[in-house]
Amino acid sequence: MKISYPHMGYLSIPVYNMLTNLGAEVIEAPSISAKTVELGSMYSPEGVCLPYKINMGNFLESMDKGADTFVTVCGAGKCRLGFYGAVQKIQLSKTKNVKFYTIDTNHLFNGLYHFLQSVAPQVSRLKIVKQLTMAIKILKALDSINNAKNFYGSRSNKPDIIIDIANKSTREFRNCQTFRDIKDKQDQIIQLIRTMSEPSACQKPKVGLVGEFYLLVEPYVNYRVEDILLQQGIEVKKFVNTGEWVYSNTLLSSLGLYNEEKVFQKQARPYLNHHIGGDGLKSVGSMLWCARNGYDGIVHIYPFGCMPEIVAQYALRNIAQDFNLPLLSLSVDEHSSDVGVLTRLEAFVDCIRRRKK
C-alpha cells in the first residue's frame, strides 16, 4: 500500500509525519506547478472549481510515482467538495486499480481515526491517538509561525528574510517524534522572526484575508497574497488557519464544545442569517468582525464559479458600503494571471495608504 494525498499548504507536513510514524509507505505528490494544473484540468469535469482540478493533478502525478492508495476529505452541504471523492475515484480507477479513502469533514476525528486503523491495522489505538494529537500540535505550531510572520513581517525592513524563514521552517517539523520537540522548534523559529522586526510607534495598516478554505491555505493557488501584502508593509490576518480548523473540528467538535456553523452564523448577522455551504458564512462573519475592529481593508479570494462565495459576496459588498471599508475580490481559476493579481493588489494597497493618511 503506497499512500498519497493532495497538497494543501503546510497540511502535508504533519500528514507525512503521522503516516510514516505509523509505518505506512507514503508517496508524496510533486509540488504544485503549472503541469499539475494542466494535468488536473485535462481529467476533470467541465466547469468544476480550481481546487478540484489541482487535487486531481496531485493524484495523477503521485500515481505516476507508484501511489495506489489515495486519501482526501469530503463534506456534505451546498458545495462541490461533497462529490470530490466519488468523481475522483471513478476517474482514477479508469487508469489503475486504486484504493480511495474519503474523510468526512463533518466527522473529522472519527474519519481520521478509522482511516489510520485501516492503513496501520497492527498499531495500537493509543499510538494512533498520539500520532493524531502530534499532527494537530504540528499544525498549531505552523499556524503560530505563520501568524508571527504576518505580524513581524509588516514591521521589518527585511520582510523577504522573514518570509523565507517562515516558509523554510515547515521542513523542521517533518520528522518530529515528541511534543517537546515540536514546542522547541516553534519557539526557536518565532524568536528568530521576532529578532528581524523593528519596534515602531507607527500603526501598520491591517488587512483581513477571507474566502474559500483551499485558496486561503495554498500559496501557489492564491499567488502568495499574504507575502505580497507583507512586502508592502501591510499586517495581514488570515481567517482560515489549518491547525486551528483541524483542532476545532476534531477534538473540540467531538467533545461537543464547538460548532463552526453556529459560531459564524451568530457572527455574520444581520448580513447573512443562514448557512450557504462552503465557507460563505465564515467569510461574511470574518469581514464583519474586521469592520467592527478597525481593519483598513479586506481581500476576498475564491475559486471562479464557487457558488457559496458568490452568494456571500452580496453580503460582503453591503458590509463594505455600510462601514466604508475597502474590499478587493479576487476570483481565481487556471487562466488567472499572477501579473493581474499583483497589479490589483498594488492598487488596493495604494488606496488603503491614502485613506490611512
C-alpha positions in Angstrom: 0.0 0.0 0.0 1.5 3.3 -1.2 -0.5 6.2 0.1 -0.7 9.7 -1.4 -2.8 12.8 -0.7 -3.3 16.3 -2.2 -1.2 19.3 -1.2 -2.9 21.9 0.9 -0.5 24.5 2.2 1.6 23.0 5.1 -1.0 20.3 5.9 1.1 17.7 4.1 3.9 18.1 6.7 2.1 16.6 9.7 0.2 14.1 7.5 3.5 12.7 6.2 4.9 12.6 9.7 1.8 10.9 11.1 1.6 8.2 8.4 5.4 7.4 8.4 5.4 7.1 12.2 2.6 4.6 11.9 4.7 2.5 9.5 2.8 3.4 6.3 4.6 4.0 3.0 3.9 7.5 1.7 4.3 8.7 -1.9 4.1 12.5 -1.9 2.9 14.3 -5.0 5.4 16.8 -6.5 5.0 20.4 -5.5 2.1 22.1 -7.3 3.1 23.5 -10.7 1.7 24.6 -14.0 1.9 20.9 -15.0 -0.2 19.9 -12.0 -2.9 22.4 -13.0 -2.8 21.4 -16.7 -3.0 17.7 -15.9 -5.8 18.1 -13.4 -7.8 20.2 -15.7 -7.5 17.7 -18.5 -9.1 14.9 -16.4 -11.7 17.0 -14.6 -15.4 17.7 -15.4 -16.1 20.9 -17.3 -16.9 23.8 -15.0 -15.6 22.2 -11.8 -13.7 24.5 -9.4 -9.9 25.1 -9.3 -9.3 23.2 -6.0 -10.8 20.0 -7.6 -8.5 20.3 -10.6 -5.4 20.8 -8.6 -6.3 17.9 -6.3 -6.8 15.7 -9.3 -3.4 16.8 -10.7 -1.8 15.9 -7.4 -3.3 12.4 -7.5 -2.3 11.8 -11.2 1.3 12.9 -10.6 1.6 10.8 -7.4 0.1 7.8 -9.4 3.0 8.2 -11.9 5.4 7.8 -8.9 3.7 4.5 -7.9 0.9 5.5 -5.5 -2.0 3.1 -5.3 -3.9 4.4 -2.3 -5.4 7.9 -2.0 -7.0 9.9 0.8 -8.8 13.1 0.7 -11.6 15.0 2.5 -15.2 15.5 1.5 -18.1 17.3 3.2 -21.9 17.3 3.0 -23.5 20.6 2.2 -24.0 23.0 -0.7 -20.5 22.8 -2.1 -18.8 20.7 -4.8 -16.4 19.3 -2.1 -19.2 16.8 -1.3 -18.7 14.9 -4.6 -14.9 15.4 -5.0 -14.1 11.9 -3.7 -16.7 10.0 -5.7 -15.8 11.6 -9.0 -12.1 11.4 -8.5 -12.2 7.7 -7.6 -14.1 6.9 -10.8 -11.6 8.9 -12.9 -8.5 7.4 -11.2 -9.9 3.8 -11.5 -10.0 4.1 -15.3 -6.2 4.3 -15.2 -5.3 2.0 -12.4 -6.9 -0.2 -9.7 -6.7 2.1 -6.7 -8.0 2.3 -3.1 -9.7 5.6 -2.3 -10.5 6.9 1.2 -12.6 10.0 1.9 -12.8 11.6 5.3 -16.0 13.5 6.1 -15.2 17.0 7.4 -18.4 16.8 9.5 -17.0 13.8 11.4 -13.3 14.6 11.1 -11.9 12.9 14.2 -13.8 9.6 13.7 -12.9 9.7 10.0 -9.2 10.2 10.6 -9.1 7.5 13.3 -10.8 4.9 11.2 -8.6 5.7 8.2 -5.4 5.3 10.3 -6.8 2.0 11.6 -7.3 0.8 8.0 -3.8 1.7 6.8 -2.0 0.6 10.0 -4.0 -2.3 11.5 -1.1 -3.6 13.5 -0.8 -0.3 15.5 -2.4 0.2 18.9 -5.2 2.6 19.4 -3.1 4.6 21.9 -0.4 5.1 19.3 -2.9 6.2 16.7 -4.4 8.8 19.1 -0.9 10.0 20.0 0.0 10.5 16.3 -3.2 12.3 15.6 -2.5 14.6 18.6 1.0 15.2 17.4 -0.2 16.1 13.9 -2.6 18.7 15.4 0.2 20.1 17.6 2.5 20.5 14.5 -0.3 22.2 12.6 -0.9 24.6 15.5 2.8 25.3 15.7 2.9 26.1 12.0 -0.2 28.4 12.5 1.7 30.3 15.2 4.8 30.7 12.9 2.6 32.0 10.1 0.9 34.5 12.4 4.2 35.7 13.6 5.4 36.1 10.0 2.3 38.2 9.2 2.7 40.4 12.3 6.5 40.9 12.4 7.0 40.8 8.7 5.0 44.0 8.3 7.2 45.7 10.9 10.5 44.8 9.4 12.7 46.4 6.7 13.7 42.8 5.7 10.3 41.2 5.1 11.7 38.8 2.5 14.0 37.3 5.0 11.2 36.7 7.5 9.0 35.2 4.7 11.9 32.9 3.8 12.5 31.8 7.4 8.8 31.0 7.9 8.4 29.1 4.6 11.6 27.0 5.2 10.6 26.3 8.8 8.0 23.8 7.7 10.8 21.3 6.9 11.9 21.4 10.6 8.7 19.6 11.6 8.9 16.8 9.1 10.3 14.2 11.4 9.2 15.3 14.9 8.9 12.5 17.4 7.9 14.2 20.6 5.7 17.1 21.8 8.7 18.8 23.4 10.5 18.7 20.0 7.5 20.5 18.4 7.4 23.2 21.1 11.1 23.8 21.0 11.2 24.2 17.2 8.2 26.6 17.3 9.8 28.8 20.0 13.1 29.0 18.2 11.7 29.9 14.8 9.3 32.6 16.3 12.1 34.1 18.3 14.3 34.2 15.1 11.4 36.0 13.3 10.9 38.4 16.2 14.6 39.5 16.2 14.2 40.5 12.5 11.5 43.1 13.2 11.9 46.6 14.4 9.9 48.4 17.1 7.7 51.1 15.7 5.2 53.5 17.1 3.5 53.7 13.7 0.4 51.6 13.4 0.6 49.4 10.4 -2.4 49.2 8.0 -4.3 45.9 8.7 -6.0 43.8 6.1 -8.2 40.8 6.7 -7.9 37.8 4.3 -11.2 35.9 3.8 -12.6 33.5 1.3 -12.7 29.8 0.3 -10.6 27.5 2.5 -8.3 25.9 -0.1 -7.4 29.2 -1.8 -6.5 30.7 1.5 -4.2 27.9 2.7 -2.4 27.0 -0.6 0.1 29.8 -1.5 0.6 28.5 -5.1 -3.1 29.0 -5.9 -3.6 32.4 -4.2 -0.4 33.8 -5.8 1.1 34.3 -2.3 -1.2 37.2 -1.4 0.0 37.2 2.2 3.6 37.6 1.2 2.9 40.4 -1.3 1.0 42.4 1.3 3.7 41.9 3.9 6.3 43.1 1.4 4.4 46.4 1.2 4.2 46.9 4.9 0.6 45.6 5.4 -0.2 43.5 8.5 -2.3 40.5 7.4 -4.8 38.5 9.4 -5.9 35.3 7.7 -9.2 33.9 8.9 -8.5 30.3 7.9 -5.7 28.6 9.7 -5.3 24.9 9.1 -4.2 23.9 12.6 -7.0 25.9 14.3 -9.6 24.5 11.9 -8.4 20.8 12.4 -8.2 21.3 16.2 -11.7 22.8 16.4 -13.3 20.2 14.1 -11.6 17.2 15.7 -11.1 17.4 19.4 -13.4 20.3 20.3 -16.2 19.1 18.0 -16.0 15.5 19.2 -16.4 16.8 22.7 -19.4 18.9 21.8 -17.5 22.1 22.5 -17.5 23.6 19.0 -19.9 24.0 16.2 -18.4 26.1 13.3 -21.8 26.9 11.7 -23.3 28.2 14.9 -20.3 30.3 15.7 -20.2 32.1 12.3 -24.0 32.3 11.9 -24.1 34.4 15.0 -21.1 36.5 13.9 -22.5 37.1 10.4 -25.8 38.5 11.5 -27.6 40.6 10.3 -25.9 40.5 6.9 -26.3 36.7 6.5 -28.6 34.6 8.6 -28.3 31.1 7.1 -25.6 28.6 6.2 -25.0 28.8 2.4 -22.4 26.0 2.1 -18.7 26.0 1.8 -17.0 28.9 3.7 -19.5 31.6 2.7 -20.9 32.2 6.2 -17.4 32.3 7.6 -16.3 34.9 5.0 -19.2 37.2 6.0 -18.7 36.7 9.7 -15.0 37.4 9.5 -15.4 40.5 7.4 -18.0 41.9 9.8 -15.6 41.2 12.7 -12.8 43.2 10.8 -15.2 46.1 10.1 -16.0 46.4 13.8 -12.4 46.1 14.9 -10.6 48.8 13.0 -9.3 47.0 10.0 -8.3 49.0 6.9 -9.4 46.7 4.2 -10.5 43.2 3.2 -9.2 40.8 0.5 -11.8 38.2 -0.5 -10.3 35.4 -2.6 -12.3 32.4 -4.0 -12.4 30.0 -7.0 -14.2 31.1 -10.1 -17.7 29.7 -10.0 -17.7 29.0 -6.3 -21.4 29.4 -5.5 -21.2 29.8 -1.7 -18.6 32.6 -2.1 -20.6 34.3 -4.9 -23.7 34.3 -2.6 -21.5 35.7 0.3 -20.2 38.4 -2.0 -23.5 40.3 -1.9 -23.3 40.5 1.9 -19.6 41.4 1.8 -20.4 44.4 -0.5 -23.1 45.6 1.8 -20.7 45.5 4.8 -18.1 47.3 2.7 -20.6 50.0 1.9 -22.1 50.4 5.4 -18.7 50.5 7.1 -16.9 52.4 4.3 -14.3 49.6 4.2 -12.3 48.9 1.0 -13.0 45.4 -0.4 -10.9 43.6 -3.1 -12.5 40.4 -4.5 -10.2 38.0 -6.4 -11.8 35.2 -8.5 -9.2 32.7 -9.4 -9.1 29.8 -12.0 -6.4 28.1 -14.1 -6.4 31.0 -16.5 -5.7 33.7 -13.9 -2.6 35.8 -14.3 -0.1 36.4 -11.4 0.6 39.8 -13.0 -3.1 40.7 -13.0 -3.4 39.7 -9.3 -0.2 41.7 -8.4 -1.4 44.8 -10.2 -4.8 44.8 -8.4 -3.2 44.2 -5.0 -0.8 47.1 -5.5 -3.7 49.4 -6.4 -5.6 48.2 -3.4 -2.6 48.9 -1.1 -2.3 52.4 -2.5 -5.9 53.0 -1.8 -5.5 51.9 1.8 -2.5 54.1 2.4 -4.2 57.2 1.0 -7.1 56.6 3.3 -4.7 56.0 6.3 -3.1 59.3 5.7 
